[in-house]
Amino acid sequence: MIKNSDLLPLIQKYNRPGPRYTSYPTAVQFTESYGPSDYAKDLIEIDRQAAKPLSLYVHIPFCEARCAFCACNVIISPEHDVSLKYLDFLQREMDRVTASLRHRRQVAQVHFGGGTPTYQTPVELRALYRAISRQFEILPNAEISIEVDPCVTTDEHLRVLRELGFNRLSMGVQDLTPEVQAAVCRNQSATQTERLFYMARDLGFTSINIDLIYGLPLQRVETFADSIDQVIDMRPDRVALYSFAHLPWLKKNQDQIETAQLPTPEVKLELFVVAMQRFVEAGYRKIGMDHFALPSDDLAMALDERRLYRNFMGYTVRPTDVTLGFGVSSIGETPFSQMQNTKKLSRYYSMLEGGQLATEKGYRLTADDRLRRDVIQSLMCNFFVDLQRVDREYEMNSATYFDAEMTELETMQREGFVKVGEKSIEVTELGQLFVRNVAMIFDAYLKQASDGRPRFSKTV
């Protein structure tokens, strides 16, 4: 186990804003020069290509209340009927997209995100999923997942989801300490969380993930450790451990958080290290930059075989070359483009009513983008880049092409973060904590916003 005293100076040196690389190029590069007509053309093009299975992301933005830490695109509405129109328009959007997809309808991954997807009633979720099933062929071994909030998710929600075929749940927990929850406007007891967790287990959900956040206001090492121990006692298959990014100039709801209550950088480091140590000691494998998984979980087995993949929905073992995003703010990708729907609900409705797709912006990848995306993906997922494979697939000499990057990697190698050979780049155990910094070397676009304020969370 790496000692805290060894980590502190390295984290102080390398802990700077950087992308999480759910995509490359990142969404910061999206522009309005890519719009609905571009997406329509790309849908026709991907239908002509090899009929590989697709991934689907469905964004359900509604929440009854907003947490102060939240950075998601949400709509707060105590009036439930507001969401019914939205569900209707989701089906309209699917109709419009699938009109261009005559041959590519098989699906290997479905994810409902939010917002709070279980804001919708069990009856509404059943109708939505059946609408998707009419448009697409969901494969028998597909990963079908949903984000759930223990505060609003009922036993009936879980029963209906399991009946429909959902096999993965992701539960937002963040921290079970009452004063921390009060500071971020979230009221979720350990009892609520445990009740939902064990109910899901009894119903046969094969994979349950719990989200935790370190760096929240009023967090202390002792109390966060208690929360971690409670999570370990439940034995989730996966845990996502995220660093809180306090960016109130981008997310106005974060103005509610008192800066003075945030942990110091030193305490935030201790929060991270104690969490990492406890999960590893409890038998979890470290996955990518911020996940942990039991050795029996698909993610851990995929890491061993260097076939882990990452997309806008997170780490997965079912790589696809196309993700179709539905709903406000949803993001999708093809082998040659990335796109995002409008974030405004009224605009989403008007675009679909006007006969358009709801695409607001996007980006068309260059050959260089595709190459760098591959390298960054390999680093972020499997901590390894097979340079022989890269040279073969892209018909190039990576040593020459990445001459400047290889020079930068020499510094990372001296720090003990990577081992660079003639045929490979391997991220060490120490370097796995700084894998975003390693990946940033290959990012041709990386820069801060013009106002000097960072647009990304810090790397550790």
Helices and strands as residue ranges (DSSP letters): H 4-14, G 27-29, H 36-48, E 54-60, E 62-63, E 75-76, H 82-98, E 106-114, G 117-119, H 122-135, E 137-148, H 155-164, E 168-174, H 178-183, H 190-203, E 207-214, H 221-234, E 238-243, G 252-256, G 259-261, H 265-281, E 285-287, E 291-293, H 298-304, E 309-311, E 314-316, E 323-326, E 331-334, E 337-341, H 345-353, E 359-364, H 367-382, E 384-386, H 387-394, H 398-401, H 403-415, E 418-420, E 424-427, G 431-434, H 435-440
